[in-house]
Amino acid sequence: MERGVISRRALAPGLRAASQEPGASARRLMGDGTMREFRTPQSRCRFGIARREITPPVGIYHRMWGAAAHDRSDGVHRPLTATAVALRPLAGDELQLIVAVDHCLLFPREMEQLRERVCHASGVSPDDLLVVFSHTHAAGLMEERRADQPGGDLIAPYLQDLAAGIAAAIADAVNSVQPATITYGTGRCSLAAHRDFFDEESRQFVCGFNPDGPTDDAVIVARVTDSDSNTVATIVNYACHPTTLAWQNRLISPDFVGAMRETVETATGRPCVFLQGASGDLGPRVGFVGDPAIADANGRQLGYAALSALEELPPPETKLTYAGPVVSGATIGTWEFRPLSETERKDASLWRRDSFTVDLSYRPGLSTADETRAELERWSASEQQARTAGDEQSAADARAMVERCRRKLTRLDGLPPGDAFPYPVTTLRIGGTVWLAVEGEPYNLLQRELRSRFPGVPIIVMELTNGSRIGYLPTAETYGTGIYQESIALLERGCLETLIEHLRKRLAAIGSTSTSLHQDATET
């Protein structure tokens, strides 16, 4: 069996589909095996959307990168936004809120504080709220414990404003809820590339473009339409670290996500929601630069791919059906769009939400908070010694390691006690589609494996949901390489594969007597 790939096993039917493409159409065959229908996955629900600008003030603490020489932001490349999506079943009061925020992430203390403030101001239940991040690395590092840093005094009041803006967007989204049809499709975009690269010269793994590594070019798109078939919003789900802009950049920016949204919104006239997929090992092939024009080019590349996939979508609540032959210069087989049957409309309205935890073991020999503080002090001393000696390169390297220790200490302080981390997962099934929300930064294997096991079912994977207490979830084969993602991982080897297997069983169990999800039974 190929390393990093789990064998597929046949189970009782769960999710049902009939194509190898993620989100591709279900098919019905004639008696002779010829395809007769081509049905695109759709969801029927109630949908609302609202947006607020959340750009921090210029001059706020901005040092996201350890290698950065600056502390404060100098300006704004593109504004940051928070977009609230409210989902409800066609019948019933259940509510799922997804708020897409243009930030890298929030650490546990700030994440908990934000959710408490938002829920208090909006009146929504914490159980109904999922905050997801675009993961831009150019928005600034919003940690209140950095108040003593240049521009750090602006962080606390900004986070209060952020919560107020999100709460207002939620209220507007909930008030705008209306019956809607969500139609899904799949495009392709080569923006994302593998980023675990072995540097032969220095004999170490580095985080950078690896032309030979596995990639995932799938772009899951969704068009939301109202009862009059007018477009309300679009959704783009893609896995790629927004790390075009790195330590050289001094501007607040959503990275490539901003230009992607602008490209799609200019064409559709409606808001576009970006949902970051499982991208722990993926990033733009051209990245780690300081030029905003490159971020915009990356964004347009993804935006054009998303628009291409959106153009392919059929009218809402229809299926492409074989209509019969027409005699012409040749005998033509004609197809036409016909309405979904009542059974198909009912199937598209199915609603089920599940929230649960998966126990994943902590890494053996994990550093304690005291050990990490001691390491931080050693690197701080090394930085000062290097500066005194005039060795600016060694001082910069030591300063970067100080930053790495500070972030590790923050994560350790936020971990639940015990031998295992209760990893939170939310699955939302609407019709034949699954929205999957996970914490942290799983390697891309997670979404590739789940989509391959449930072919034809659009699985929208959202990472960094409600924060990232445990950081990365690398593949088992990545452990021992010393690459950054593995070196800071807090969970033991094999946890990603354990999570995938658990999710596979969970998704296989989702279903009803009329419609179910089906996994591929092929052995690998």
N, C-alpha and C positions, 0 to 999 in steps of 0.2 A: 504494500500500500504506500502511496506517495506520502512523504513526510508533510505534516501540517494539514492533511486531509483525512477526515473521519469517514469510515465506510458507512454506506447507507443501508438501512435495513427496512424490510417491508413490515409495516404495522397495519392495524385496522385503519381504514380510510378516515382521514381527518379533512384537511383543506383539499379542495378539488380543483384541478386545472389540467390542461392538456397540451402545454407547450413548454419548450426548454427555455424560452425567453422570460426573464422576470417581468411580470406585468403584461405578458402577451395575451392574446385573446383566446378564449375557450372556443372549441370547435365541435360541431355536430356533423356526423358523417352520413352519407347515403348508404343504402344497403350494400353497394359494391365497394364501400370504403372510401369513396370520393368525398372530400369535404363539402358540406352544404351550407354551413353557417360559420361566420367569423365574428365572435362576440367579444368586445372589449370589456375588461373588468370595470365595474362601476359600483358606486355607493350612493344610496339615497338616505339623506339625513337632513338635519337642520344645521345651518352654517352661518356664522357671523365673523366679521373681521374688522379690526381697527388698528391704527398705527400711531406711534408717537416718536418724535425725534428725541434722542437721548445723548447727544454729543456732549462730552465733558468740556469744561472750560479750558481754553488754551492756557498752558502753564501748569496744568495738573501733573502730578507724578506720572511718568510715562515709561519708565525703564522696565520693559518686559524682558529684554534680552540681557543675559549675563555679559555679553561682549560690548554692550552699548556704552558709549563714552558720555552720553547725556543722561539727565534725570528728568527734565521737564519737556513737555510737548512744546513745539514751536508754532504750530498751526494746524489746520484741518484740511485733509485731502478730500474726503467726502464725509457727509454727516453719518452718524450712527443712528440706528432705529431699533425700536422694540415693536414687534407686530404680534397682536393677540388674536388667536383663532379660537372661536367657541364652537364646539360640536355637541349636538344633541341628537338622540334618536328621533325619528318621525313621531313616535308616540312615547310619552313619558317625560319625566323631569330630569333624567340623568344628564350630567354635564361633564364634558372634558375640555379643559382649557390648555392650550399649548401656546406659550409665549416665546417667540424667537427673538433673541437678544443679541445685538452686535457687540459682544465682548468675548474675550478669550475664555474665561471662566471666572467663577468666584470661589474663594476658599471657603471651607466649612462654616466658619463663624459668620462671614458676610453673606453666604448663601442662606443660612438659617434666618438671619436677620431680615434679609430681603423678602423671603417668603412670608415671614410673620407680618411684616409691614404691609405687604401687598394684600394678604388675606384679611387683615384688620380693616384696611381702607376700602376694600372692594366687597367684603362680606362673603367671599367664596371660601369653600372648605379647602384646607391643604391637600386633602385626598384628590381633589379635582384639578389641581394645578401642576402642570409640568412646565418648568422653565428650561429651555434649551438654548445653546449658544452657537453662534456662527463660528466661533473659535478664532476670530481674527487676533493676530498677535501684535496689532498696531493700535489698539484702543487704550492701552495703559493697564497697569497692574493695580486693581482696586482693593487694596488691603489696608484696613484702618491702622494696623500696627506699624505702618510706614509713615505715620503722621510726622515723624521727625525728619523725614527725607525732604529734599527740595520739591515743593509742590504737593507734599503729602498732606498738608493742612486742608487741601481742597477735596480730599477723598471722602471724608465723612459726610459733609453737606451734599456732595454729589450723589452718594448712595441713597440719601433721603429723597432727593429729587427723582432718582431713578425709580424707586419704589412707587412714588406718587404718579409718575408717568405711566408705569406699567398698570397700576390700579385703574387709572383713567381709561387706558386702552381696553382693559378687560371689561369695564362697565359698558363702553361703547360697543364692543364686540358682542356681548351678551344681548344688548338691546337691539342689535341689528340682525339677530338670528332669524333665518327664513328657510323654508323648504328648498333644498338644493340637490343637485346631482353632481357627483364627483366622478370624472372619467379619467382613467389612468393609462399611461403609455410609457414606453421605454425608448430612450435615445442613447447615443454613444458620444463620448467626449474623451479625447486623449490628454486632457490637461493633467490629470493625476498620474503620478509615477511612483514606483516603489522608492523608498528612501533609506533603506538599510544597505549601506555600501561599504565594502571592504577596501581600505586604502592600502595597497600593496607596499607603497614606499614607507609609510609610517607603521605598517603592520598592525592596524587597528580598524575596528568598525566605526564608521562615522555616519551621521544623519545627513544624507544628501542623495541626489539623484542616482539611482541604480538602474541602468538600462536593461539589465538582465533579470530584475526581480519581478515577481507577480504583480499585476495591476488589476484594477477594476474600472472599466470605462462606462459602466451602466449609469445612465441618468434617468431616474424615475421622475416623471412629470405627472401633474394632475391639473385638470381644468375644472373649476367649480362654476356651475351655471345655475341660475334661478329657474323658477317655474315657467318663465317665458323664453328660456334657452339663452338668456344674456349672460355673458361671462361676468362673474363676481370677483374671482381671484384665480391665480395660478400658484402651483406649488412645485418647487424643484428640490429633489433629494439627491445629493451627490456626495461622494466621499473624497475629500481632498483637504489637507491642512491649509488654511489661509496663511501661509508663511512666505508669500511673495516678498513682503516688506519685512526687513529684519533690523539688525542693530544699527544700520546706517540711517534708517528712517527716523525722522523726528516729528512726523505728522500723525495726528489722530486719523485713523482710516479703518473702514470695514474690509480692507484688502480687496481681493477679487470679487467678493460677494456684492460690493456696491455697484460695480459696472455690470455685473450679471443681472442684478435686479433692474437697473436702468434700461438695459437692452430689452429685457422681456416686457417691462412695463410700458416702454415707448411703443412697442408693437401691439400690445393688448389693451392699453388704456386702463388697466386694473392692477391692484397691488400683487406683487409676487413675493411669496414666502420661501426663504431658503432654509432647508433642514440639513444639517451636517450629518453625513453617514459615518460608518465605522472607518476611521481614517488614521488609526494609530501608526501605520507604516506607509502612508501615502501622502504625497505633497506635490505641488506644481513642479514640473520638470525644470522650469526656469523660475527660480526663487532665491530667497536669502539675499535680496538686493535692497537698494534704497530708493529706486526709481518708481514713483507712483504710476508712471505710464505703463510699466510692465504689469503691474497689478491690474490696471484697466484692460490691457490686452488679454490677460488671462481670464478676466471676467467676461469680456465679450465672447471669447471662445466658448465658454460654458453657456452663455446666454444664447448664442446662435444654435448650439446643439439642443438646448431646451426648446427653443422656438420651432426647430425642425420636428421634434417629437410631438409638440403640441399641434402643429399643423396636420399631423397624421390622424388625430383623434376624430372619431365619428360624431355626428350629432348626439346630444345626450339622450339616454334611454332608447337607443336604437341598436340594431345589430345588422351586419352586412350579410345578406341572404341571397343565395343563388335563385335567380328569377326565371331561368330557362333559356332555350336557344332562340336566336333571331337569325333568319336566313338573309344573308347579304352577299357581297362578293365572296366572303367566307361565312361559315355558320358560326355565329358569335355566341358565346356563353355569357349571359348578362347577369349582373349582380345589382342589388339595390338595398338601400337602408330601409328596414322595417321596424316598427315599434317592438320593444320587448313585450313578452307575454306577461300576464298578471302574475304568474308564478315566478318569472324572472325578476319582475319588479319587486316582488315580496322578498325574494332571495337577496336582492341588492340592498334591502332595508334592514337586514339582520344586524343586531347590535350586541356586542358583548365586550365588557371591559374586565380585565383581571390585573390585579396588582399583587405581587408576591416577592419573596426574597429567595436567593440561592446562596447557601453557605459556601464560601470560597476561602480556603485556608490561607492564613498569613504566611509570608515567606520565612523559612527557618533562618534563625540568626539575624532577624531584622534588627537594625540599630534601634537603640532606645533614644528617647528624647534627650537624655543627659549626654549620651555618647555623641549625638548630633550637635549639641551645643558646644561640646569640647572641640569637635572637628571645626565648627564655625570659628571658634576663637583661634585655632591654629592657623586657619587660612587668613583670618583678619590680621594676625601678627605677620604672616608671610607677605601680605600685601603692603603693610607698613614698612617692613624691612626692605622690600624691593624698591619702594618709592624713595626711601632714604638713600639707597645705593644708586638711584638714577636708572634703574632697570624697569622702564615703563612697560615692556612686553610681559615680564614676569608679574608685574603689579596688576596688569589688566587680566592676566590668566587667574591670578589669585582672587581678584575681585569677582570674577565670574564664578569661581568655586564658592565664595562666600554667599553669593546669590543662590546657588544650587542648594547649599546647606539650609538657608533660610526657608526655602520652599519645602524642603524635606521636613524640616521641623514643624512647619505649619500643617503638613499632611499628617504627621505622626500625632500631633496634638488633637486632631479631629477624628482619630480612629476609635471605633467602639472597642471595648475590652474583649478579651477572650482569644481563642485560637483561630477563629474564623470570622470573616467579614460578611455580614448579612447583605448581600448584593441586591439592590432593589431593581425590579423590572416591572414595567407596565405594558400590557398588550391590549390593543383596542382593535376589535374586529368590526368593520362596517361592510356588510355584504361579503364579497369574496376577497376582501383586502385586509391586510393586517398592518397596523401602525405599532412599531416596537420601540419603546423608550428604555434606554439603558444608561447607567452612570459611567463616568470615566471615559477612557479612550481605548476601546478594544481594537486590536488589529483587524484588518479588513477581512480576514478569514471568516469572521463571524457572519457577515452579511453574504459573502459568496457561498458559504456552506448552506445557510438557511434558504437562500434563494434557489440553490441547485436542488435542494431536497423537496422544495415545494414549487416546482416549475409552473409558470403561468400565473402565480399568485403575486401581485405587487406587495412586497414587504418593505414598508418605509421604515428604515432604521434611523433612529435619532440618538446620537451619543451625547455625552456630557449633560444628561438630563438631571436637573437639580444639583449640579456640581460634579466634583471629581475628587472624592476623598482618597481613592486608591490609585489615581494616576492611570498608567498604561496597563493594558492586559495583552502582553505579547504572546506569540505562539510558543509552544514548548521548545521548539528548535532554536528559538532566539536566545534562550537562557544560556549563559556561559560565554556569550560573544563579547560582553562588555559594552555593547552599544548603549547609548544614553537611555533609550526607552526601557531596556532591560535592567539597567543599573539602578534606576529609581523605582522599579516596579515593587509594590508592597505585597503582592500576592505570589504564591508559590508557582513553580513550573506546572503547567497542565491545567491551570484554572480556566483559561480561555476555552480549551477543549471541553472541560467539564460543563461550563456554561452553555456552550453550543449544544451539547447533547441534551442538557436539561430543557433548553428552549425548543429543541426539535420535538421532544416528547410533549411539551406543553402545547405547541402549535398543532401537533397531530391530534390532540384531544379536543381542539376547538371545533365545534360543528353543531348541526341540528339534524333532525330527521329529513329535512328537505335539501339542505346544502351543507357540504362539508369540505374541508381542505384535504388534499391528497398529496402524499409525498412520493417521490420517485423511488421505486424499489430496486433500482439498478445497483449492483454491488461494484465497488471500486477496490 
